[in-house]
């Protein structure tokens, strides 16, 4: 055991081993569990289960892994507050985007973007990827501070890493070009400029991708071996297919994603890519570039983890696919059927159980409690799924 691991609990080391075995397609003691939660779900969960208002679901359910985020804003500066009160905030962030965040809704609404033309995008200069404020200092940043929740002055990333690794497998993370563009210019501008001048826009995609490659290098250096894995955030698809042609992704997005994976693997870190929508067209590409696991596998986008396991075997691990539409309806038998059927994908390892995106406020606290108990009961190896067992 190295000196850094001596500072961790046995429970954390067990979780790291469990995650690593699953991602290597080996059989751990049980199927790992993780999750992303909406804030309003947590309020409902605590109320319905009569829990104290500060109860942490990761601690309560002893979940296995936690994702952390450094400052990924193109420009590092405090939020420019246009309006803020107890109900909402309108702010301008380091993506040079104005956001309207209503505190009763899960996600912010983009109001406007400073970068309004492809010429402005070409002229946009990014702050230093190696700037210490991204990793070692607290401050405002869009991804940590303006999402489901709202927070000024997010704590230093490295402090968060050190805190959560005591009890969990801790993953760092980085967005790639597609996520940056969504936040910096919006999907409409992205797809319009891409269609008007594919090659010219593609050069900017590569430039932004290279910026986040350099941010990945800097984050890995800053972490100094404290991470157990890494997540790449990059939505490129919607319900039925990708936003744009798979060949365009292969030309302009894939090279820098591949380099981010290579850098993480060079540090011995497994990589999970989080991308919403139906990405079936490019899953073979992710296998080719060595991705360890794909998340979240949205059921409503036509993805089914058991079918994917049949198609790809153990060339790719999977993370997610718990059907949120079933969870929100809350029928106990339907929930059990969905959970146990999805656990077929864990045969031989290669599966981390969680939702097919994040747990919404439409899910009962009792339903989520039931889901965790099902995974803990039936996710022990050797798996015994009874009537829900399927041949792979």
N, C-alpha and C positions, 0 to 999 in steps of 0.2 A: 504494500500500500504506500503510495507516495505521500508527501507531506500535505498536499492540498486535500487529498481524500481523508486524511486523519482528522480534518476539521469538519467532517460530515457525519451525520448520523448513520447508523447501520441501515435504517429504513431508507434513507436516500440512496445508499449504495445498492441496496436490493432493487430499487426502482430503476436505477441506471442499468443494472444487469438485465432486468426484465425487458426494458425498452430495447437494449442492444441485441438481446437474443431474438426478440420478435422481428427486428429490422434485418437481422442476418438470416431470417427464415429458419431459426432454431426454436425449439419448444421451451418456453420459460415455465415458471410455476403456474402462472395464470395469464390470461389475456390482459395486456396493459390497458389502462383507461386514462383518457384526458378529456378536456372539454373547454369550450368557450361559452361564456354566459352573458346574456343581456342583463343590464342592471335592474330592469323592472321585473325580470324573472326572479332575481335574487331577493327582491323585496317580497314578492309573492311567496317564494319558497320559505323564507324565514317566518313569514306570518302564518302560513298553513301548517308548518311543522313546529310552531311555537318556539322558535329559536331566537337567541339574542340578536339584536340588530347588526352586530359586527361579525356574525358567524361567517367563516370562510369556507366555501364549498370544497375547495381543494383539500383543506385540512379535515373537514368533517367527513368526507368520503375517502380520504387518504388516496387521492388521485396521483397518477404516476409522473406526469410531466407538466411543466409550465414554460410558456413562451415569453421572452422578454424583448423589448424594442429599444434601440438606441435612437438618437436624433437623426432622422433621415431627411429632414427638410433641405431643399436645395439652398436656401438662405437661412442662416441661423440668426434669429432675432426674436424678441418678445412679441407676443400677439399684439396687434394693433386693435384696441377695443373701440368699436363703433357704437355698440350699445350692449349693456349687460345689466340684467336684473335677476330677480329670483325665478323667473319663468324661462328666460332665453338669453342667448348671447349672440351678437353678430361681431365677428372678428376677422382680421386679415392675418394669414399665417405665413410661415417661411416658404410655402409653395407659391406665394404671391397670389393666393386665392382668398376670396371673401366667403366665409361660411356663416350660415344661419343655423344655430344649434338650439332647438327647443328641448328643454330638459325632460319633457314628458314623452318624447319620441326617441327611438333607439339610435338613429343616425342623423348626421348633419346634412343640410341642404346647401350645395354650392350656389352662391348668388352671382358671382362674377369672377373672371380670371384676368389678371393683369396681362398675361401673354395671349394676345388676341390675333396673332398672325404667324404664319410659318417663318416670316422674316424675324419677328420678335423672338421666336423660339430659337432660331439660329444664333441670335445675338445674346441670348440668355447665358450668363456666366454663373456657374455653380460655386458655392463656397467650398473651401478645402475639405476633401473627404477625411483628412487626418486631423482636422481641428479637434482639439481636446474637449471642447464643449459637447461634442456629439456623444462622448463615452464616459467622461470623468466628471462632468459638471451638470448641475440641475438647470432647468430652464424650460421655457415654452417650446413645445414641438407638436406638430399637427397629429401625427399618428398616435403618440402616447396620450395627447391631451384632448383631442376632439374626435370622438367616435361615438360609441354607445354612451360613454360618460363624458364629462367635461372637467378639465383640470388645468389650472395655471401652475407653472413652475414644477414640472414633473421632476422626480428625484434623479440623481445621476444614475445612468444605466448600470455602471459597474457595481454601485451599491446595491441595486436590486438583484443583480446576478448573485452577489455574495450572500444576500439574505435568503433567497429562495433555494439556493443549492444545498442548504443545510438539511432540507427535508424532501427535495424533489429532484428529478432529472431536469436540468435547466437548459433550455435551448435559446440561443441567440436568434436573431432574424434580420432580414433585409428585404426591402422591396426591390423589384427589378423595373425595367423600363415601362412596362404596361401600367403598373400601379402608379408610377410617378406621373405619367401622362394623364391618367384619369384625374388625379388630384390637381395637376398643374394647368391643364388646358381643357379638361372634360372629354367625355366620350364622343360627343358630337363633333367637336373640333378634331379630335384624333382621327376619327373615321373619314371626315370630310377631307382633311389635308392629305391623308393617306391615299384617298381615291383620286384627288386632283393631281398629285405628283408623288407617286409611290417611291421612286428612288430618292428624291430629295428628302422626303419625310423619313424614309428608312435610314438615311445617314444620321438623322437626329435620334432615332430609336437606338442606333448603335452607340452614339455618343453618350446618351443617357445611361444605357446599359453599362458602358465602360466606367462611368462615374460610380455606379453602384457596385461594380466589381472592385473598384478601389476602396469604396466604403467597407466592403466585406473584408478586404485585406486589413484595413485599419481596425475594424471591430475585432477580428481574430487576434491581432497583435495586442489590442487593449485588454482583451479577456485573459491573456496570459495563462491559457490552459484551464480556465474555470468552467468552460462550457462542456455540455455533454452531447450537444447536437445543434442543428441549425435549421431554420425555416426560411424559405424564400416565398414571398408573397407576390402573386402575379395573375390577376384575373384576365383571361383572354377569350372567354366564351360566355354564351347565354344559354337559354333553356334547350335549344335544339342543336346548336352547333357553335362554331367559333365566330367571333366578331368579324373576322377577315380570313382570307384563304390560308390554309395550313402552310403552303409554300412561302408565303410572306413571313409568317412566324419563323419558319426554318431559316430564312435568309437574314432577318434583322433582329429577332429576339433570341433565338436558340443559342447563338455563339456565346453571348455574355452569360446566359443562364448556365451553360455548360462550364464556363470558366469559374463561376461562383461555386458550383458543385465541386469542381476540381480543387479549388482552394480549400474548401471545408474538408474534403477527403484527405488532403495533405496534412491536415491537423488531426486526422483520425476521427472526424465528426460525421455521423450520419446526417443526411439531408432529407427533409420533408418539404415538398412543394405544395403550397396552398393556392388553389385556383378554382374559383366557382364555375358553375355551368358545365356543359357537356364538352369535354376535351378528348373524347374518344379518338378523334382523328390524329392526335399527336402523342398519345400514350406510348406508342412504339419509339418515338423520338426521346422521350424521357428515359426509357429503358436504355436506349443507345448511349446517352450521355451519363449514365450511371446513377440516376436518381434512386434513392433508397425507398421512398414512400410517397404516395400521392394522397392529398387531402383537399376538400372534404367529401367529394363523391356525392353530389347532390342527387337524391332519389328523384326529386321533381324535375331534374334535367335528364332523366332516363338512364342514370347510372346505377348499376346493381353490383355490389361487391362480390357476391357469389358468382355471378356470370363473369365478372372480370377475372376472378381467380381461375375459373375454367379456361378463359381465353389466354391468360398470360402466365398461368402457373405461378412459380416462385421467382420469376424474373423481376417482379416489382412488388413491394409491400403496399398495403393500403391502410388508410387512417380515416375513419368516419363512416358515413352512409346510414347511420341511424335515422329512420324516416321521420322527419319533423312533422309531416302531416298526420302520421299515426300518433306521434307523441302528443300533439295538440288536441286530438280527439279524446285521448286518454282511456280508451277501452282496454281494460286489463288484458284480455285474451289477445286482442290485436297487437298490443304492445309486446306481449310475450312471444307471439309468433314472429314479429319483426326482429326482436333481439336475438332469439335463438337461431332463426334462419341465417342471420348475418354472421353469427359465430361460426358457421361452416367455413367461412373464409379464413378462420384462424387455424385451421388444420395444418400442422407442420410449421406453425409460426407465421409471421408475415402480416399480422393484423393488429391494429390498435383500435379499440372500440371507442367511438364517440358519435355525436350527432352528425348530420350531413351538412351542417354549417355551424350553428351555435344555438343554444337553448333559448327560445323566445319566451316572451311574457305570456304567450298562449298556452304554455305547458304548465300543468299543475305541479306544485311542489311534491305532492304525493306520487304523481306519475314518474317524476324523475327519480325519486327515492326508490320506487319499484324497479325502475330500469337498472339502477346501480346494483340492487340486490340480485336481480336476475343475472347480470354479467358476473358478479362475484360467485354466485352459486354454480352457474353452468359454464363459466369461462375457465374453470380449473382444469388443468391437464391431468390425465387424459380426458378429452372432451367427451361428454355423453349428452347428446342433444335429443335423444329419444325420437319422438314422432317428427321432429323438425330436422333430423339428420338428412343430408343430401349427398349423393355421390358427386365428386368433383372430377 
